[in-house]
Structures are given as structure tokens and as C-alpha cells.
Amino acid sequence: MPTPRQKKSHGEDAFTQAGLRHASLRLAVLWLILHLLASCAVNPATGSANLVLMSENRERDVGLEEHEKVIESQPVLKDQALNAYITKVGNRIAAASHRPDLDYTFTIIDSPAINAMALPGGYVYVNRGLLNFMNSEAELAAVIAHEVGHITARHAVQQQARGALARTAATVGGIVTAVATGSGYAGSQISQVASIWAQSGLSGYGREMELQADSLGAEYLLNAGYDPSAVIDVVTVLKNQEDFNRLTTGSGGSYHGLFATHPRNDTRLQRAIASVGSLQDSQATLIDDTEFRQHMDGLVVGESATSRQQDERNRYYETALGYTLVFPDDWKISSSFTRVQGESEGTGSLQIEARRLNNNPDPRVYIRDVLGIDALQKSEALSQYRLSGHTGLHVSPQSGKTERVAVIYLGPRAFIFRGEIADNTNTEAVDELLLESIRSFRAIQRGETLLGKEMKIRYVQASEHFDFAVVARQSKIANHPEETLRLLNGYYPSGQPEAGAWIKLVE
């Protein structure tokens, strides 16, 4: 049995060990604080101290490394004249910024997504889809200036440092809580970019950093000879886009910065822009938009041959009824106004027929009551691209062969799919092809058209009696042509241009 003295010794040992643990924790916290102080650098754009864990030379190296990843994973617009023009406008903004010494690179991504982003070290990217909705060089410059603001304020580097700080804190007991960064990006582009830094740029940097980028961007606009109020104009254009998307699809937009973080008529943003100043009357006439229109004329609207994914090489478009789907590779396609068929001899076929929809029954009920098919095997509901439907297998009483049947509702019509499996030795594989095609069925998106026959912007001057509703009747735009033309020209949801004003049409 241990003596009282021995018990006391054990207690002292435990107390000593606890003290050592607390001392180690205090040393770790002290190291963390010292490391934090040592890592604070003066923000070149704001003059205030920011936490960074990267030198400017390393920042440039990271930018180059990540730029190469973006170029490998994203389609770049192959238009030398337009790229040279974007670079000229970008260099004008960069020269007026807090970090004119960086070697800036400006790139147009051939994507219909309405977005832009920046990487550390001077790399700026603007999507073709965003360019479609710009209506002046000043608006284009405002988008670039916002992204340059992220670079000059080193927002990506700060965000990286906060993430590293949170990971370090976790190793010493979770003393520091990780800071959430970014507002998220609702779209497929972010998952397709190989660069983690670029994904962060697409997601955004949070409201305070975005507002700071707006303020810096407005300052750079003024210094470069542009009207800083162009920032507000861009916000208005993108907010209109967001309103339209909510009305037609139930979701908002995806632009990370000006778009996502500011409510309409944001007073903080308006005060920030007003504090920058404004152009003198003599300066306001220095920039005209003739060159801007020359370069935007002919720009593709919607999907382009370059931006389409490889799995869409056998995509079929039915523009009259406003739908599209992908048939299996090498299947031959034939069509009439109400019926389309894809087939491969010896393998199978898939036929799509459109019928006027009455009473809007449940799609499974439609298959049973209208098509007279009761006993479905592998029966399942379909929910795709905001469309509802149902599908399953049955044996055709006419041919005796297994058939994949489906019904999907789009607008006022029911689209009926009948897929015949000709190769009975490989039923499951052929059925998988049929089901994959059925699941690719969707409405044609705004501006989307046949591969290799893209719709393009054409500038015209409005006549005295110009009316968007009248022009929209002859438009090639499949869905919501009037609203789309208004959005492209900055007249959404109402209003008409004055006679002689330059207007974008889509041909």
C-alpha cells in the first residue's frame, strides 16, 4: 500500500504533467501569435496590415502555376483581335491601379456562364457570356477593374492565409475558429476548373472583400479616364439577369462579385462609388464605344462549338419545339415536325413524339391511361433540368421485344419516348444507352443553337418605331426572345431605345 508521501508524489507528478501541457499550449499559442504578427504585411492597395503567408515573388509564381491549370481545363476564346482589345482595356486599368508593376495577363474564357475571376500575380479572366451583356467599354472596364481590385488587395493570398491559419490552430487545440470564405458558385464551371485558386475566385471572397474590390475598381476606373458609375451600371445589368432567372427557372445568377454580394440599390456600394469622385465634363467624351461595338459585333451568344462538352457530339436540336437531347454515338437521326428517331441497325432505336398535354396528369398515370401501358418493369420517376416525367420497361405486344418507354412534360406538351432494344443478347447495355439519352432531354437554353451554327451579336441602329416585341418575333432565340434581347441591351424589363441608338440583335 502506498504511503501518504507516495500518494502526494503521484499527485505532484500529475500536477507537473498538467502544468507542462498548459505550458506547451501557451508556447504554441505564443508561436501562433508571433507568426501572425510576422506574417502581417501592408496591403499595397489599402495601406492597412493584412495577414499573408506568401511573398510577392511567390504570389507571382503561384499565379503562373494556377494560370496554366486554368488554360488546360477551360476553353480559351480564339479571337486574336478581341483578346488584344480586352488586353488593351485591361492594361489601361492596371496602369491606374496600386500595383502597375505586375505583369498582367487578360484572358477570355469561351464559356456562356456569366462570370469573371482573378488569380494572384495579375491574371484576369472574363467569360464570353459576361461580355454578351456589356453595353459599353466603361462597363467592360468596370468588370476588369473589379478583378484587378482583388489582385491589388491580395484577396486570394489573404484567403489562403486564413485557411492555413485555421489548419494550424486545429493542431493546438482549436484555439482559432476557421473563417468561412466565399459565397458559393451555383454552376458547373467551378467544378470544371482544375485550379483550386481559380475555384476560390469563382466562389467569391465574401461581402467585405467584394465591396473593397468594387471601391478599388471604381478608383481605377476614374484614374484610367472612365466614369466610376459604370460599376453601378454593371450591377444593374447583372441584377436584371438575376431577376429574369428567378422568374423563368426559380434560381438566381452565378456571378460571384458585383452580382452576388450586393442587393439592388445597395447604399454602401453607392456611397463607396460616390466617394471616389467623377469625371469632368471634358473627360467624359474621351472614350467612345465605336471600337467596343466593332469587337463585340459577331460575338457568339450562348454555347459555342469550342465550349460544348465532348459528350454532346451527337446532340440533336428541335428548335421548333424548343428541346434538345443527346443520342448515342454514331446513331443515325431522322426527323419530322412532331417526331424524331435515332437508330443503330442491330442495336436499337429511340423515337420521340410530341403531343398536346391535357389535364396535366401524373406522368406515370399518363403512361398507363393514355399510352395503355400498365405493367412497367424498372419503373421510376424522372426529374431533370426542372422537368418531370416517368420511365420504365415493358414488352411490346406488337413486336414482342423489350421496349424502354418514357414520358416527360415540357411546356404544354408531353414528349413520349419509345426505345426498342433490337440486340436481345445485350439488353442491359442497350437499355442503358436509351436511358442515358432520355435523361439528356431538356429545353434549349437561351442563345443555344446547332453545333457549328452559333447565334451571334449584330449591331444595328434603332429606327424611330423600334420595338423589342416586334423584333423578337423574327429572332432565332428559342426561349424568351424579347426578354433576352432586352437583357442584352440593358432595357429589361421595359423601355425602348431612342431612334439612332445602337442595339444588339442576335442572328
Secondary structure, DSSP 8 states (H G I E B T S, - for coil): ---HHHHHHHHHHHHHHHHHHHHHHHHHHHHHHHHHHHHEEE-TTT-SEEE--S-HHHHHHHHHHHHHHHHHHS-B---HHHHHHHHHHHHHHHHTSS-TTS--EEEEE---S--EEEETTTEEEEEHHHHTT--SHHHHHHHHHHHHHHHHTTHHHHHHHHHHHHHHHHTTTS-S----------SSHHHH---HHHHHHHH---HHHHHHHHHHHHHHHHHTT--TTHHHHHHHHHHHHHHHHHHHHS-----TTHHHH--TT-HHHHHHHHHH----HHHHTS--SHHHHHHHTT-EES--TTTS-GGGTTEEEETTTTEEEE--TT-EEEE-SSEEEEEETTTEEEEEEEEE--S---HHHHHHHTS-----EEEEEEEETTEEEEEEEEE-TTT-SEEEEEEEEETTEEEEEEEEE--GGGHHHHHHHHHHHHHT-EE--TT---TT--EEEEEEE--TT--HHHHHTT---SS-HHHHHHHHHT--SS----TT-EEEEE-
